[in-house]
């Protein structure tokens, strides 16, 4: 599994995910996702991050190369966590 140069952190109140550079420990970009993001998981290949959007009943899909949302997945109710295997 590749080691990503970044850490992805959900910010519940701002509706964003902060992308933190692991080498400098600084926020390099924030990605706007749906309402109330509560959890993030990165795919095994490192090419996608999945964000549980509790307030929108969706999961946002982030392209980690571009750090942009490429789509959303509708979930029944209140997603709070994500695990990638």
Beta strands, then each sheet from edge to edge (+ up, - down):
strand 1: 6-11
strand 2: 16-21
strand 3: 26-32
strand 4: 37-42
strand 5: 48-53
strand 6: 58-63
strand 7: 68-74
sheet 1: 1+ 2- 3+
sheet 2: 4+ 5- 6+ 7-
end
